[in-house]
């Protein structure tokens, strides 16, 4: 269990030294029980309240049957939580006057022959899954060669432009259709504007300004060959198989290929929490509000925004992700000034998701109790 109380901030009654210790212990005890009873290969979870990292815990194995335990510093694939990071990158470019939320794809690709309806798709519609673009590219297309640097930029661009030459499945703006294609298109927009890979821009525009360094793309790398990082897992007929380098194609990286450690994931969420409060230097409050503004199906830009009667105002921002061998959940509750993250290297997504939400609501209840029972 890891606890960091170096940034104590007594908001919502959960960050006095006694409450930090109590909540950290509760997190640790509950996660240990969850992992052991559910038999997830491994699980890690963390809680941040105010500016205080209450705790991070991790239980289980990096590889099933290996006997090598996960740690609180391990890296985890976060799947489609990547979409929030891509949307944040786009907001950064908007603040730099590179484009606007209402910029149309015809303005990004003025020399390309796009389908007339696709040409009218806006940046905002892409970020909110209202573009009408299909959920995914064709199965075979994402296996095309995609080396790093300029080669990847060219391959992504070609893949996206092929899609944009076809009529969208629904008129842009009219329907919610969750689309990895749409977020890959946002990545290509950033590359078209800046001449740098999406990966490089994520580092320079999002991670570096908020001092996050422990991240990467694709499955976490086991550079030592000694299980230095967790592996994703698949199950078949009751048997588990570890997957050393399994992930989505880098061509759809902007939709879901990031990995990071739990502390980094929590602090990324914390930046969005601060943005809600007008305290972030990463983006203006207006652009954070744009990122967090829900449209169809409660979807904002890389965030799902829901209202829950258990919270005082009921507002909650969250996103989860999986490349089918990992699971991750990041959730923010502004009323509680809290951020929680949960990750697992197990392919039982339904089970991992249930355990994540059960833990989250238990922690909310514990914070309520802490606020009521101690001054």
Residue pairs with C-beta under 8 A, 6 or more apart in sequence:
1 24
1 25
1 27
1 28
1 55
1 56
1 57
1 72
2 55
2 56
2 57
2 72
2 73
2 263
3 20
3 21
3 24
3 53
3 54
3 55
4 52
4 53
4 263
5 15
5 17
5 20
5 52
5 53
5 54
7 50
7 51
7 52
7 53
8 15
8 16
8 17
8 20
8 50
8 51
8 52
9 15
9 50
9 51
9 52
10 16
10 50
11 49
11 50
11 337
12 49
12 50
12 335
12 336
12 337
12 338
12 367
12 371
13 19
13 367
13 370
13 371
13 372
13 374
14 20
14 23
14 49
14 50
14 54
14 336
14 337
14 338
14 367
14 370
14 371
15 49
15 50
15 52
15 54
16 374
18 374
19 370
19 374
20 52
20 54
20 55
22 366
22 370
23 47
23 49
23 54
23 55
23 363
23 366
23 367
23 370
24 47
24 54
24 55
25 55
26 362
26 363
26 366
27 45
27 46
27 47
27 54
27 55
27 57
27 359
27 363
28 55
28 57
30 359
30 362
30 363
31 43
31 44
31 45
31 57
31 58
31 59
31 359
32 57
32 59
34 40
34 43
34 355
34 358
34 359
35 42
35 43
35 59
35 60
36 59
38 351
38 355
40 60
40 344
40 346
40 348
40 351
40 352
40 355
41 60
41 61
41 63
41 64
41 233
41 240
41 344
41 345
41 346
42 58
42 59
42 60
42 61
42 62
42 70
42 230
42 344
42 345
42 346
43 58
43 59
43 60
43 342
43 343
43 344
43 346
43 352
43 355
44 56
44 57
44 58
44 59
44 70
44 72
44 74
44 76
44 262
44 342
44 343
44 344
45 56
45 57
45 58
45 262
45 340
45 341
45 342
45 343
45 356
45 359
46 53
46 54
46 55
46 56
46 57
46 262
46 263
46 265
46 266
46 340
46 341
47 53
47 54
47 55
47 266
47 338
47 339
47 340
47 363
48 54
48 266
48 267
48 269
48 270
48 338
48 339
48 340
49 336
49 337
49 338
49 339
49 367
50 337
51 270
53 263
53 266
53 267
56 72
56 262
56 263
56 266
57 72
58 69
58 70
58 71
58 72
58 74
58 262
59 69
59 70
60 69
60 70
60 344
60 345
61 67
61 68
61 69
61 70
62 68
62 69
62 70
62 74
62 227
62 229
62 230
62 231
62 345
63 227
63 230
63 231
63 233
63 242
64 233
64 240
64 242
65 240
66 227
68 227
70 230
70 345
72 262
72 263
73 214
73 261
73 263
74 220
74 229
74 230
74 261
74 262
75 214
75 215
75 216
75 220
75 229
75 230
75 259
75 260
75 261
76 220
76 230
76 259
76 260
76 261
76 262
76 265
76 326
76 328
76 343
76 344
76 345
77 219
77 220
77 232
77 247
77 257
77 258
77 259
77 321
77 323
77 325
77 326
77 328
77 343
77 345
78 258
78 259
78 260
78 265
78 321
78 326
78 328
78 330
78 343
79 256
79 320
79 321
79 322
79 323
79 326
79 327
79 328
80 180
80 255
80 256
80 319
80 320
80 321
80 322
81 256
81 258
81 265
81 319
81 320
81 321
81 328
81 330
82 183
82 253
82 254
82 255
82 256
82 257
82 258
82 321
83 183
83 254
83 255
83 256
83 302
83 319
83 321
84 272
84 291
84 301
84 302
84 303
84 319
84 330
85 202
85 206
85 258
85 268
85 302
86 183
86 186
86 187
86 190
86 198
86 202
86 254
86 255
86 302
87 127
87 186
87 291
87 301
87 302
87 303
88 206
88 272
88 282
88 283
88 291
88 302
89 190
89 198
89 201
89 202
89 205
89 206
90 99
90 123
90 127
90 186
90 189
90 190
90 301
91 283
91 287
91 288
91 290
91 291
91 301
92 205
92 206
92 282
92 283
93 99
93 190
93 193
93 194
93 205
94 100
94 101
94 123
94 287
95 283
95 284
95 287
98 193
98 194
99 107
99 108
99 123
99 189
99 193
100 123
101 122
101 123
101 124
101 127
101 290
102 122
102 123
102 124
103 122
103 123
104 119
104 120
104 121
104 122
105 114
105 118
105 119
105 120
105 121
105 122
105 164
105 185
105 189
106 114
106 119
106 120
108 189
108 192
108 193
109 161
109 164
109 192
112 161
112 164
113 165
114 161
114 164
114 165
115 164
115 165
115 166
115 167
115 168
117 132
117 167
117 168
117 171
117 172
118 133
118 163
118 164
118 165
118 166
118 167
118 168
118 172
119 164
120 172
121 131
121 132
121 133
121 168
121 172
122 172
122 173
123 186
123 189
124 130
124 290
124 301
125 131
125 132
125 172
125 173
125 182
126 133
126 179
126 182
126 183
126 185
126 186
126 189
127 182
127 183
127 186
127 291
127 301
127 302
128 176
128 295
128 296
128 299
128 300
128 301
129 176
129 177
129 178
129 179
129 182
129 296
129 297
129 299
130 172
130 173
130 174
130 175
130 176
130 177
130 295
130 296
131 168
131 172
131 177
131 179
131 182
131 185
132 168
132 169
132 170
132 171
132 172
132 173
132 174
132 175
132 177
133 163
133 168
133 169
133 177
133 179
133 181
133 182
133 185
134 163
134 169
134 177
134 179
134 181
135 177
135 178
135 179
135 180
135 181
136 179
136 180
136 181
136 252
137 159
137 163
137 180
137 181
137 184
137 251
137 252
141 159
141 162
141 251
142 159
142 248
142 249
142 251
142 252
143 249
144 155
144 159
144 249
144 251
145 151
145 155
146 152
146 155
146 156
146 249
146 250
146 251
148 197
148 199
149 197
152 197
152 199
152 250
152 251
153 191
153 195
153 197
155 251
156 184
156 187
156 188
156 191
156 198
156 251
157 188
157 191
157 192
159 184
159 251
160 181
160 184
160 185
160 188
163 181
163 185
164 185
169 177
170 177
175 296
176 295
176 296
176 297
176 299
178 299
180 252
180 255
180 256
181 252
181 255
182 255
183 252
183 254
183 255
183 256
184 251
184 252
184 253
184 254
184 255
186 254
187 198
187 253
187 254
187 255
188 198
188 254
190 198
190 201
190 254
191 197
191 198
191 201
194 201
196 204
198 253
198 254
199 217
199 253
202 258
206 212
206 282
207 213
207 215
209 281
209 282
210 267
210 268
210 271
210 282
212 260
212 264
212 267
212 268
213 264
214 260
214 261
214 263
214 264
215 258
215 259
215 260
215 261
215 264
216 258
216 259
216 260
217 250
217 253
217 257
217 258
217 259
218 245
218 247
218 250
218 257
218 259
219 231
219 232
219 243
219 244
219 245
219 246
219 247
219 259
219 325
220 229
220 230
220 231
220 259
221 229
222 228
222 229
222 231
222 244
230 345
231 242
231 243
231 244
231 345
232 242
232 243
232 246
232 323
232 325
232 326
232 345
232 347
233 240
233 241
233 242
233 243
233 325
233 345
233 346
233 347
234 240
234 241
234 243
234 246
234 324
234 325
234 347
235 241
235 347
235 348
243 325
246 323
246 325
247 257
247 323
248 255
248 256
248 257
248 323
250 257
256 321
256 323
257 323
260 268
262 341
262 343
265 328
265 330
265 341
265 343
266 339
266 340
266 341
268 330
269 330
269 331
269 332
269 339
269 341
270 339
271 280
271 282
272 280
272 288
272 291
272 292
272 303
272 317
272 332
273 332
273 334
273 337
273 338
273 339
274 280
275 282
275 283
275 285
275 288
275 291
275 292
276 288
276 292
276 332
276 334
277 334
278 285
280 288
283 291
290 301
291 300
291 301
291 302
291 303
292 300
292 301
292 303
292 305
292 317
293 300
293 301
293 305
294 300
294 303
294 304
294 305
298 304
298 305
298 306
299 305
300 317
302 319
303 317
303 318
303 319
304 317
304 318
304 319
305 315
305 316
305 317
306 315
306 316
306 318
307 313
307 314
307 315
307 316
308 314
308 315
308 316
310 361
310 364
311 333
311 335
311 336
311 364
312 335
313 334
313 335
315 333
315 334
315 335
316 331
316 332
316 333
317 331
317 332
317 334
318 329
318 330
318 331
318 332
319 329
319 330
320 327
320 328
320 329
320 330
320 353
320 356
321 327
321 328
321 329
322 328
322 349
324 347
324 349
325 345
325 347
326 343
326 344
326 345
326 346
326 347
327 342
327 343
327 344
327 346
327 349
327 352
327 353
327 356
328 341
328 342
328 343
328 344
329 340
329 341
329 342
329 343
329 353
329 356
329 357
329 360
330 339
330 340
330 341
331 339
331 340
331 341
331 360
332 338
332 339
333 364
336 364
336 367
338 363
338 364
338 367
340 359
340 360
340 363
342 352
342 355
342 356
342 359
342 360
344 352
344 355
344 356
346 352
